[in-house]
Amino acid sequence: MTYLIKKGFTQEVHVREIEEAITYVRGPDKRTLDNWKRALLKLGFLRLKSFENKLVYRMDLSRTPELLSNEEISQALEDMKQKKLG
């Protein structure tokens, strides 16, 4: 999740970006990608945006409060808010 947040994703993320994050942290093996995607869904960190579109996921940052308390992540989120407002 840290990797995705640092790349600017805070609400929705495409499956390609999820796979890139998993590859960066755990490796590119297809079984690894499938297992980690399934785990992230099961644990509630991600959920499908809709059943019709299985390529876009919604992120639940409330499941990772330790990330929100991280100074670097908090600053990245604040910067993104400022860009949206400005």
Backbone hydrogen bonds in HBPLUS format (Angstrom, degrees):
<---DONOR---> <-ACCEPTOR-->    atom                        ^
c    i                          cat <-CA-CA->   ^        H-A-AA   ^      H-
h    n   atom  resd res      DA  || num        DHA   H-A  angle D-A-AA Bond
n    s   type  num  typ     dist DA aas  dist angle  dist       angle   num
A0005-ILE N   A0001-MET O   2.91 MM   4  6.17 162.8  1.94 157.5 162.2     1
A0006-LYS N   A0002-THR O   2.91 MM   4  6.08 164.9  1.93 154.9 159.0     2
A0007-LYS N   A0003-TYR O   3.14 MM   4  6.36 135.0  2.35 136.5 148.1     3
A0007-LYS N   A0004-LEU O   3.14 MM   3  5.08 128.1  2.42  91.8 105.7     4
A0009-PHE N   A0004-LEU O   3.00 MM   5  5.47 161.8  2.03 151.1 145.3     5
A0008-GLY N   A0005-ILE O   2.88 MM   3  5.07 156.2  1.94 106.9 114.5     6
A0059-MET N   A0011-GLN O   2.69 MM  48  5.14 163.8  1.71 145.3 149.2     7
A0013-VAL N   A0057-TYR O   2.84 MM  44  5.34 152.5  1.91 150.3 157.8     8
A0057-TYR N   A0013-VAL O   2.85 MM  44  5.34 170.7  1.86 153.9 156.9     9
A0017-GLU N   A0014-HIS O   2.93 MM   3  5.46 127.1  2.22 112.6 125.1    10
A0018-ILE N   A0014-HIS O   3.20 MM   4  6.63 152.9  2.28 148.5 156.6    11
A0015-VAL N   A0055-LEU O   2.74 MM  40  5.18 146.8  1.85 155.5 159.3    12
A0019-GLU N   A0015-VAL O   2.90 MM   4  6.13 163.4  1.93 152.7 156.7    13
A0020-GLU N   A0016-ARG O   2.91 MM   4  6.12 146.2  2.03 139.5 149.3    14
A0021-ALA N   A0017-GLU O   2.95 MM   4  6.18 157.0  2.00 145.6 151.1    15
A0022-ILE N   A0018-ILE O   2.95 MM   4  6.24 163.0  1.98 153.9 158.3    16
A0023-THR N   A0019-GLU O   2.89 MM   4  5.97 160.3  1.93 144.5 150.6    17
A0024-TYR N   A0020-GLU O   2.90 MM   4  6.09 155.5  1.96 146.9 153.5    18
A0025-VAL N   A0021-ALA O   3.06 MM   4  6.30 154.4  2.13 147.4 153.6    19
A0026-ARG N   A0022-ILE O   2.63 MM   4  5.51 168.7  1.64 160.6 164.8    20
A0027-GLY N   A0023-THR O   3.03 MM   4  4.17 132.8  2.26 102.0 114.4    21
A0032-THR N   A0029-ASP O   3.01 MM   3  5.19 118.0  2.41 101.2 116.6    22
A0033-LEU N   A0029-ASP O   2.97 MM   4  6.35 160.8  2.01 157.7 163.1    23
A0034-ASP N   A0030-LYS O   2.93 MM   4  6.17 167.9  1.94 154.3 157.2    24
A0035-ASN N   A0031-ARG O   2.87 MM   4  5.98 163.5  1.90 147.6 152.7    25
A0036-TRP N   A0032-THR O   2.93 MM   4  6.05 166.5  1.94 154.4 157.9    26
A0037-LYS N   A0033-LEU O   2.96 MM   4  6.08 160.6  1.99 150.8 156.6    27
A0038-ARG N   A0034-ASP O   3.01 MM   4  6.10 163.3  2.03 147.5 152.4    28
A0039-ALA N   A0035-ASN O   2.90 MM   4  6.11 154.2  1.97 144.8 152.4    29
A0040-LEU N   A0036-TRP O   2.87 MM   4  6.03 163.5  1.90 151.3 155.2    30
A0041-LEU N   A0037-LYS O   3.05 MM   4  6.26 152.3  2.12 146.5 153.8    31
A0042-LYS N   A0038-ARG O   2.89 MM   4  6.07 167.3  1.90 151.5 155.5    32
A0043-LEU N   A0039-ALA O   2.88 MM   4  5.98 158.5  1.92 153.5 158.3    33
A0045-PHE N   A0040-LEU O   2.97 MM   5  5.25 129.2  2.24 156.7 164.7    34
A0046-LEU N   A0040-LEU O   3.26 MM   6  5.71 154.7  2.33 126.8 124.8    35
A0044-GLY N   A0041-LEU O   3.08 MM   3  5.16 150.4  2.17 102.4 111.6    36
A0060-ASP N   A0045-PHE O   2.94 MM  15  5.15 160.2  1.98 144.4 142.8    37
A0047-ARG N   A0058-ARG O   3.00 MM  11  5.32 140.5  2.16 143.9 154.0    38
A0058-ARG N   A0047-ARG O   2.69 MM  11  5.32 166.2  1.71 165.4 167.8    39
A0049-LYS N   A0056-VAL O   3.04 MM   7  5.80 164.5  2.06 147.6 142.7    40
A0063-ARG N   A0060-ASP O   3.17 MM   3  5.86 162.8  2.20 115.2 120.4    41
A0064-THR N   A0061-LEU O   3.02 MM   3  5.33 161.7  2.06 109.5 115.4    42
A0067-LEU N   A0064-THR O   2.97 MM   3  5.57 143.2  2.11 116.2 125.7    43
A0069-SER N   A0065-PRO O   3.10 MM   4  6.41 133.9  2.32 143.6 155.7    44
A0070-ASN N   A0067-LEU O   3.13 MM   3  5.10 145.8  2.25  97.4 107.6    45
A0074-SER N   A0070-ASN O   2.84 MM   4  6.02 168.0  1.86 162.7 166.9    46
A0075-GLN N   A0071-GLU O   2.94 MM   4  6.08 155.7  2.00 146.9 153.0    47
A0076-ALA N   A0072-GLU O   3.06 MM   4  6.29 154.4  2.13 141.5 148.5    48
A0077-LEU N   A0073-ILE O   2.92 MM   4  6.22 159.2  1.96 156.6 161.8    49
A0078-GLU N   A0074-SER O   2.96 MM   4  6.17 156.4  2.02 145.4 152.2    50
A0079-ASP N   A0075-GLN O   2.89 MM   4  6.10 157.2  1.94 150.4 156.4    51
A0080-MET N   A0076-ALA O   3.04 MM   4  6.28 152.8  2.12 144.0 151.0    52
A0081-LYS N   A0077-LEU O   3.02 MM   4  6.33 153.4  2.09 147.0 153.9    53
A0082-GLN N   A0078-GLU O   3.04 MM   4  6.31 159.7  2.08 150.6 155.5    54
A0083-LYS N   A0079-ASP O   3.02 MM   4  6.30 152.2  2.10 146.3 153.7    55
A0084-LYS N   A0080-MET O   3.08 MM   4  6.34 153.2  2.16 146.4 153.0    56
A0085-LEU N   A0081-LYS O   3.01 MM   4  6.27 151.3  2.09 148.8 156.8    57
A0086-GLY N   A0082-GLN O   2.85 MM   4  5.87 142.7  1.99 144.6 154.6    58
